[in-house]
Amino acid sequence: MNIENILAPYGAVPTKIQYEWLNRKTAFIHITVNTFTGKEWGDGSESPSIFNPEKLDARQWISSLKEAGFTTAILTAKHHDGFCLWPSKYTEHSIKNSPYKNGKGDIVREFTDATKEFGLQAGIYLSPWDRNHPQWATPVYDEYYMNQLTELLTEYGEIYEIWWDGAGSDKANYKWEEWVKIVRKYQPKCAIFGPTQTAHLNDIRWVGNERGKAADDCFATLDIEVLKSEDRSEMAKGLNAGTPNGKRFIPAEADVSIRPGWFYHPEQDEMVKTPEDLVDYWFTSVGKNSGMLLNIPPTPEGLFHEIDCKNLLTWDEYIKDIFKTNLAENSEISGNSISGEYTAKNLLTNEDTYFIADDKAAEITFNFKAPITFNCFKMGEEIKLGQRVREFAVEYLENGEFKPIITGQSIGFCRAEYFNDIITTAVRLKITKAEMNPILKQLKVIGFLKLKVISADLSSDTK
């Protein structure tokens, strides 16, 4: 097979929107009347008069996220209670009838202005389920929703992700195709996250739980039937694991809240996920070939709590520290590459290049002159050309014999693992099965330094 055929995309591959989405670090921001009632799901009867976050500062939110390394933030412009955080022309159940800024406020505007100021991308959550609207799930509501969607997509600048929650809408028959046309018309760069009903239209899929945990082997490819059935089983090839050789490229988004709830509750101030918890979350989301979506809920004053901000910042410092040094750079690296242009040495650079194996199997070995201690690795395929690997092992040399650290089936755009300290003079990546010659983008052999993480229970199943 010639190099041109090997470099041709294999199977389902990401669109430009999906590829850029995979490289984002995204925050969720949940605030609505629930912030003042203590509920997680409002029933739509709440009076706008209770909504008054007097010290709300979207710049504080976004600057905190920027400092913690986030690139995108998604705001709940309307949750299931139907209360709108912008002065929508199509309902009175909105911020314009609240005491916030004497009815002159627009939190969506404050949010999008802040994202522009600090260089983050803005996303919008607009719940299809509306417990306030008297004609919800009728053609009248469809028109209402499309009008509101148009407001949000035409009046606030670029929107990079639209988030459609499936909660409460199992029996509704929305005009999804028309809704998607509105997104594509007004925001052509926008990624669409949607529920079962939008399976054939989605750019992104749910990971199947709200614990921020993808399957150990999570494929970005998927068969539409899996989305339609919303198979949440973490053992099956469902939402959590994807489908090897699936007909569509629809990567998973692993959502979780930094607190037990999605909205702020003062009694949870001592239950905020620690920086160590969040490091574990990174490995169970991004490290498993999935997107990250971490919720940080503002207080009734309208600010991120100082505990949340502190933990976010420390987490970001930990992640940067973990991946600051690539121990592999001090190794002699070898591998069965297809040519001198695509050798294993390319894996050690930050340039836009890669390693291509000369066969469907590959061995890449890192030999060190002196023993190293490491307990983490990070690697990735050139996902633009398809997810090709089906079986691999990362191994280390002990007493003249290579022993496995991790075995798996999926690498994707990012596969990262941590484990107990290992001392060795050689590390090997062994790919034993692939659909096409493996094409790898990076492989780092790194130490955790002094940070020790125990896999945490990141449960947050109240969305």
N, C-alpha and C positions, 0 to 999 in steps of 0.2 A: 504493500500500500504506500502511495507516495505522500509526501508531507502535506500537500494541498488537501487531500482527503482527510488526513488526521486533524488538520486545523479547521475543518468544517464543523460547525456546531452539531453536537450529537443530541438527539431527542429534543424534549421541551427545554427551552432556554429562557432566561429573563428578558423582558422588555427593558428599555432604558429606564422607565419609571421604576420597575421592580429592582433593577440592579442598584440604582441610587438609593432606594428604600432600604435594601439590605445593609447598607453602610451607615444608617442613621442610628442615633441613640435618642430614643423618644420618651418624653414624659407625658403623663396624663394629668389633667387638672380638673378635679370634680368639685364644683361648688354650685349650689342652688338653694331652694327653700329647705331642703333636707339638712343643710348646715345649721339651721336654726331650730329644727324640730327634733333632731337626734335620730331621724329615720334614715334608712338606706334607700327605700323606695317610697316616694311620696305618692299619695293617691289622687292628686289633682285638685283636691278641695282646699289646699293651703292658700291663704290670702297673701297677695303680693306685699301687704303691709308688714309682714314679718321679715322681709328681706332687706337688711340694712347693714352691710359690712362697712362700717364707717371709716376704717383705715385702709380699705382695699388699695393695694399698690401692685399693679401688674408688673411694673418695673422690678419690684422686689422679687416676684416669682421668677421672671425671665433672667434677671441678672444672676440669681442664685443657680438657676439651671445652667446658664452659660459657664459660670465658674466651675460647676461640677461636670463639665464636658458634654452636656446634652446638645444635640443639634436640631431637635424638633420638639414641639410641644402641642398637645391636642387638648382643647378646651371643651367641656360639656356645655355647649351653647343652649341645649335643651335636653333635660333628662326625662324620665318617664312621667314625671309630674306635670309636664307641659309648660313649665315656667320658663320664659325666654330671657336670656341674659342680654338681649339687645332689644331696642324699641321697635319690635316688628309691627308693620302696618296692618297685619292680619289677625291680631289678637289683642285683647286687653290684659291677658294673663302674662304680663311681662314686666320688665324692670321699669317701664315708664309709669307704672302705677304703684311703684314701691317708694319708700322714703329715701332710698339711696340717691344721693345728689338731687333730692327734691324731684325725683322723676325724670331728671335730665341725663342720667347716666347711661352708658353703653359699655358694658364690660367686654363684649367681643371687640369693640373698637380699641379699648385700652390694651387688651391682650395682643391684638395684631400689631398695634403701634409699637408695643414693647418688643415683640419678636423682630420687627424690622430694625429697631434701634440697636438690639444686641446681636443681630445676625443669626437668629434661629428661624427655622421654617415653621409655619403655622398650620395646624390641623384643626378640624372641627368635628365634634361629636354631636349629631342631631338625631335624637331618639325617634324611630318610627312610631313606637308605642307612645301614645299621648293620652293619659288618664284624665285630662282636663277637657279635652275637646269633645263636645256632645255628639259629634258625627264621626268619631274615629272609626276607621276601617270601612268607610263608605267612599264612593267616588268624590263626594264633597271634600272629605278629608284629604284625599289624594291631591286635589287641586290646592288645598291649603298648604300641604306639605311642600309641594313643588314651588309654590310662591315663596315660602320661607327659605327653602334651599337656594332659590335664585337670589334672594336678598343676601344671604351669607356668601354666596360665590361671586357676587358682582360688586359688592360694596366695601370689601375689606382687603383687597389686594390678593396676592397669590396664596392659595390654599393647597398644601402638599399631601394631605391625607383627609379623606372623609370617612367617618367611623359610624357604621350602621349596626347598632346593637340589635340582636334578634329577640331579646327578652320581651315577652308579652305579645309577640306578633305571630305566633304559630298558626293562628286561624285567620289572620288578615290576608287579604288578597290585594296587595299594593300594586301600583303601576311601576314596578321596578325598572323596566326597560326605559320608561320615560324619565325616571329619576336619574338613571345613568346617563342618558343623553344630555341632561342638564349639566351634569358634572363634566362630561367630555367637551361640551360646547364652551363652557365658561372657564374651566380649569383643566386644560389639556395635560398638565404635568402632575395632576393629582392622582394618588393611589387610592383605590377603593377597598376598604375592609367591609365585608358584609356577611350576613347570616346565611342559613341554608337556602333561603328563597332566592338569593342572588348568586348561587353557586357558579352559574355559567358566565357571570359578569365580573367576578371578583379578581382583584390583583393580589389580595392577601387573604389568608385563611386564619381562623381561630386555631389555637393550639389544642383546644379541647378541655382546658382547665383554667382556673384563675389562680394557680400557684406558681406561675411563671416557669413552668417545667415542660420542656419538650422531651420527646423520647430520646433514649441514648443514641439511637440511629434514626434521625429525623431527615426525611427526604423532602426537598423543596418541590418535587414533582408529585402530582396527585391525579387520580381519576375523579371526574366530576361526580360520579355516583357516591363517592365517599363524602363529599361536601353535602350532597343532597340528603344523605341519610344521617348526617351529623354524628358519625360514629366516634364517640369519645373514649373508647377503650384504649388504654395506654399500652396494651399488649398487642392489639390488632393493628393492621395497617390502616388506621383511621386518620382522623385529623391530627393526632399527636405524632404519628410516625410518617405519614405520607405514603406514597406508592412508588416503589422503584419502577422506573420506566413509565411513570404516569404520563397521560397524554397532555396534561397542562402543567405549566410551571406556576405554582401558587404557594409561595413560602408561608410558613407559619409565623404568627405574632404571639409572643408569650407575655401575657398581661398579668400583672400582680400589683397590689397596693403596698406602699411602704408601711401601712398600718393595717390592722385587721379589717377595718372598714374602708369603703371607697370614699366616704365623706368623713369630715373631721368630727371626732367625738373626744371631748377632753379626758374622759376616763381611759383613753388609749394612749395617753402621752408616755406612759411607761412601757408601751408595747410596740414601739417603733423598731423596725428592722435595723439591726446593727450594721456597721460597715462590713463585718465579716459575713453576715447574712446576705448582703447585697453582692459581695464578691461571689458567693455561691450562686446567686441568681444569675449573674453574668455568665457563669459556666453552664447553667441549665437552660439558658436562652440563646444568647449569641454563640456560646461555645458548643451548642448543639445544632448549629445551622439554622437558627431562627432569629426573628427580629425581637427587639426589646421594647417593652411598653410598661414603664413604672409610674404608678399613680402617686402624686403628692397632693393631698387635699388642703386648701386654705382653711384657716380658722374663721369663726364668725366675725372677727375683726377684718378679715380679708387678706391675711398674710400667711405665708408659709411659717410653720412653727420652727423655732430656733433649733430644736432637737433634730427635726427632719433635715434642715439645711446643713447642720454640722455633720450628720451621718452621710449625707450625699457627698459632701466635699471630701471627707475622709475616705469614703469608698473610691472616689475618682483618683485620689492620690495613691491608694493601694493598687488599683488596676494599672495605673501608669508605672508604678514601681515594679510590679510583676513583669511587665513587658518592656521595661526600659533597656535591659541588656539581653542580647541573644548570645548565649554561651556557644551556640553552634558556629559563630563567626571565628572562633579560635580552633576550629577543627579542620582536618583534612576530609573533604567531602567527595564521595564518588557515587555514581549511579549509572544505570544502563540507559543513557539518553540516546535519542534518535539522531542527534547531530551535535557538532561543536557549538552551534548557536543556541541550543536549548539544553545545556548541561545542568547538573544538580547545583552548581555554584550559583545559578540564577536565584535559587531559593533564599540566598543570604542577602540579597539586595532589596532595596525599597523601590527599585525601578519597575516599570511596567513590562516585566518579562517573566518567563516561566520555564519550568522543566517539562520536557516531553519524553516519556518512556519509549523505547524502541519496540515494545511489545505490550500486550494487555496486562502483563505482570511487571512489577518493578521492585527494585531494591535500592534504597538510598542509605548510605552508611556514613556516619560522622565519627571519625577517629580522633581522639584527643591525646596530646602528648603527655598530659598529666591527668590524674583522676579529677572528675568534676562531681559536684553534688547538685542534683536538680530534682524537682518534684512537680513539674508542669511542662506542658507543651502546647503549641498552637500551630495549626496548619490549615491550608485551604486549597481547594481546586480553583482553576480559572473558570469560574462558573459561567462566564459569558459563552463558553464553548460546551456547556452541559455538565451535569453531574454524572460522572462516568464510573467512579470507583464503587465496588460492591463488597469487597472484603479486604481488610487490612489489619496489620498489627504493628504497634510501636514496641520495640524491644530494646533491651540493654544487655551489655556483655558482662557476664559474671563467671569467673573461673574458666575462661575460654569458650563459653557457650552463651548464645543469645537466648534470653528469656523474655516472654511477653510482659508488658506493663498493661497495655490496653489492646483489646481486639474489637473490631467493629465492622460495620457495613457501609455507613454513610460518613463522608467527609464534608462535601458541599463547600459553600463559600467560607465556612469557618468550623473547625472542630478543635476544641480545646479541652484539656483534662488536667486535673490535679490529683496527687497521690502522695504516699509517704516518701520521704527522702530516699533517693537512690544515689549511690556512689559508683561510678563506672568510668571506663576509658573509651567506650563506644556506644553509640545509639543508632538504631536502625529502624527505618520505616520499610515495611515489607507489604506490598500490595499484591495479593494473590488472585484477585478476580476483578475484572473491569469490563465494561461493555465496549470500550474503545480505549486506545492508548491513553493512559492517565496523563493529565496535564495539571501540574501543581503550581500554585502561585507563591506559597510560602511554607516554611517549616521552621519553627523556633524551638530551641531547647533552652528552658529558662528556669531559674530558681524562684521560689516564693519568698526568699529572704527569711525574715522572722515571722511572717504572717502564717498562722495556722487556721485553716477553715474546716469546720465539721459540717457536713451537709445538713442544711436546715430545713425545717418544715415551713414553707412559705405560704401556708394556706390563707386564702382570702376569697372564699366562694360565696360572697354576698352580693355580687353585681346583679 
